[in-house]
Amino acid sequence: MEALDELQYARKEIASLTRLDGKVEIVDFAFEDEKGNLIGVRQNKENELELIARDGCNQSAIETIDKVKQTYARLKILDEVQRKGYKQVKEEILPDGSIRLVVEKW
């Protein structure tokens, strides 16, 4: 997953993740963020990726999941606009944490 590489989160090859509430989740792999949150990744029946935090209520784990989702979305958008003949000319992180991308036709 390219978003994990960009955020410098290393994959851990594990098959299951035991949450702090004792529930065992089947995952394809996991990663650990800089705060020690272990987050599992699996592909569901709709071929969508699900991110599952070991401690689902932990605010820093939720923030990491949001950061991974945002990075993934940004990379998908950039890939798609490049395929359509555009190039990125500007990227700005707004005060609310959202990202504004400016692209132009080559």
C-alpha positions in Angstrom: 0.0 0.0 0.0 1.7 3.1 -1.3 0.1 5.4 1.4 1.9 3.4 4.1 5.2 3.8 2.3 4.8 7.5 2.0 4.0 7.8 5.7 6.9 5.5 6.5 4.9 2.9 8.3 6.4 -0.6 7.9 4.1 -3.5 7.1 4.0 -6.4 9.7 3.0 -9.7 8.2 0.4 -11.0 10.6 -2.8 -13.0 10.0 -4.9 -11.7 13.0 -5.1 -8.8 15.3 -6.4 -9.1 18.9 -8.2 -6.0 19.9 -8.0 -4.7 23.4 -11.6 -5.8 24.0 -10.5 -9.4 23.2 -12.1 -9.6 19.8 -9.8 -11.3 17.2 -9.9 -9.7 13.7 -8.6 -11.5 10.6 -6.2 -9.1 8.7 -4.0 -9.3 5.7 -1.2 -7.4 7.4 -0.7 -4.7 10.0 1.4 -1.6 10.6 2.4 0.3 13.7 2.5 4.1 13.8 5.0 6.3 15.6 2.8 6.2 18.8 2.8 2.4 19.0 -0.8 2.0 17.7 -1.1 -1.4 15.9 -3.5 -1.1 13.0 -4.6 -4.1 10.9 -5.5 -3.9 7.2 -7.8 -6.3 5.3 -9.7 -6.4 2.1 -13.5 -6.9 2.4 -15.9 -8.6 0.0 -16.3 -5.3 -1.9 -12.5 -5.2 -2.5 -12.3 -2.2 -0.2 -9.5 -1.9 2.4 -10.6 -1.8 6.0 -8.3 -0.4 8.7 -8.8 -1.8 12.2 -7.1 -0.4 15.3 -6.1 -2.7 18.1 -7.6 0.0 20.4 -10.6 1.2 18.4 -11.4 4.1 20.8 -7.9 5.5 21.0 -7.9 9.0 19.5 -4.3 8.8 18.2 -5.2 5.5 16.4 -8.2 7.1 14.8 -6.1 10.1 13.7 -3.5 7.7 12.2 -6.3 5.9 10.3 -7.6 9.2 9.0 -4.1 10.2 7.9 -3.7 6.9 6.0 -7.1 7.3 4.3 -6.3 10.9 3.4 -2.9 10.0 2.0 -4.4 7.0 0.1 -7.1 9.3 -1.4 -4.5 12.0 -2.4 -2.3 9.4 -4.2 -5.3 7.9 -6.0 -6.4 11.4 -7.2 -2.9 12.3 -8.4 -2.6 8.9 -10.2 -6.0 9.5 -11.9 -5.3 13.0 -13.0 -1.9 12.1 -14.3 -3.5 9.2 -16.3 -5.8 11.9 -17.9 -2.9 14.1 -18.9 -2.7 16.6 -16.1 0.2 17.4 -13.8 0.2 18.6 -10.2 1.3 22.2 -9.9 0.4 23.0 -6.3 -0.5 21.1 -3.1 -1.6 23.0 0.0 -2.6 21.7 3.5 -5.4 23.9 4.7 -6.0 24.9 8.4 -8.6 22.2 8.8 -6.2 19.5 7.7 -7.7 19.0 4.3 -5.5 19.1 1.2 -6.0 21.3 -1.8 -4.5 20.1 -5.1 -4.1 22.3 -8.2 -3.5 20.5 -11.5 -3.1 21.7 -15.0 -3.2 20.1 -18.5 0.2 19.3 -20.0 
